[in-house]
Amino acid sequence: MHEKVLKAVPFVNWLNGMKKTKLNLNEVFVQSVDMFGPKVGFIKFKTVVTDVDGDSRPVVVFMRGGSVAILVVLVCKGKEYGVLVRQDSVPTTQPLFPAIPAGMLDGNGNFGGVAAKELEEETGIKIHASELVDLIELAYPDGKYEGMYVSVGGTDEFIRLYYVRKEVSEEVLKDLEGKETGLAAENEKIVLKVMPLENLWSYTSDSKTLSALCLYQNLKKMAKII
Amino acid sequence: MHEKVLKAVPFVNWLNGMKKTKLNLNEVFVQSVDMFGPKVGFIKFKTVVTDVDGDSRPVVVFMRGGSVAILVVLVCKGKEYGVLVRQDSVPTTQPLFPAIPAGMLDGNGNFGGVAAKELEEETGIKIHASELVDLIELAYPDGKYEGMYVSVGGTDEFIRLYYVRKEVSEEVLKDLEGKETGLAAENEKIVLKVMPLENLWSYTSDSKTLSALCLYQNLKKMAKII
């Protein structure tokens, strides 16, 4: 287990990242590791860091690496629609909680490819990775941030946010609404929701949906995206 | 420890929340508990749920309860400024990562009071809880959501987002910029950043900052806030 943690991509990235800070790492105490089959899924650990003033403090980290999420804008007869996937969230006890399509990264750096694959799995919408607009790179150029950070005090999780725009027919739009999708093998049950883009923010309090909308609206205002 | 977990507010809320869903809880295996002094801080557990179709799946939960965050808009000579607190984030290895002021809830439901206290601790800005505009209640009326959910697949964490607007003099604005704050007792070191509100989204990829801005901008568009 020890070996697997030391080789897990998020942990390796974290150790390298810590070396670039002015903080000193005194110890790392791994409290639990959740395996996803043969792969390391989540690592939970405690650490103690010392800053340049010599002051120490404990930090607890829930390590789960990166993910991707896609703001899909469908255009039908000149009107814009957003696409949400609804699924039960056990941690928040929210039944069929709506959020933009998303999925975990498995360690490799091919963000766009993973995003296109997740989008097809969760919604059936097929796109090529090259059609995706990288909102993170546009908003934070030169790799300033890897993604949107969900909760910087407790987890390494970052979400690479994408945007894709597609003209669709009324039939396609109708077929998507209420459609049931998800990976049967993982007992992942999803119901699609299609709604006017302008109402998306008032329909869900999901961080990736609101953050993607914020970047989309502000980048649009600056004419950096269509 | 067992007793303390069963009495912890986030865990009690979660058990009650699960009873309202159609999911069946088969087991809860607590993997680790982080104490903050005498109080339960974080609980990490695994559970297996069965849905109405009889299909089961494992879920891992990093339980940390709720927090509050405040979008502070300072108005000086007709121009709007946003306030960010910058502090080292060990989980993401981001030095002096900027985000709107925030703090954890300690279990009680007095969100506004905690928000006002955290704002003063982190920035020195004194406000009364009654001055806070509850963006969550405005965007999701009738208690639809407790807050913005940071990562619904892995944690119960929700952030109650607030907004406060204050006219200030040039002196106050100048004093805030670069000021060092934070609770010495917790070795919490914070540097303030004051910047034009319109640029806030491009300065940080923090979920609570982007989500609060999204709600603020859209509620403003609908004339629900000033």
Interface residues (C-beta under 8 A of the other chain):
Chain A: W14 G17 M18 K20 T21 K22 L23 Q31 S32 D34 G41 F42 K44 K46 T47 V49 D51 D55 S56 R57 V59 V60 V61 F62 M63 R64 D88 S89 V90 P91 T92 T93 Q94 P95 F97 A99 I136 A139 Y140 Y145 G147 M148 Y149 V150 S151 V152 G153 G154 T155 D156 E157 F158 E186 N187 E188 K189 W201 S202 S205 D206 S207 K208 L210 S211 L213 C214 L215 Q217 N218
Chain B: W14 G17 M18 K20 T21 K22 L23 Q31 S32 D34 G41 F42 K44 K46 T47 V49 D51 D55 S56 R57 V59 V60 V61 F62 M63 R64 D88 S89 V90 P91 T92 T93 Q94 P95 F97 A99 I136 A139 Y140 Y145 G147 M148 Y149 V150 S151 V152 G153 G154 T155 D156 E157 F158 E186 N187 E188 K189 W201 S202 S205 D206 S207 K208 L210 S211 L213 C214 L215 Q217 N218
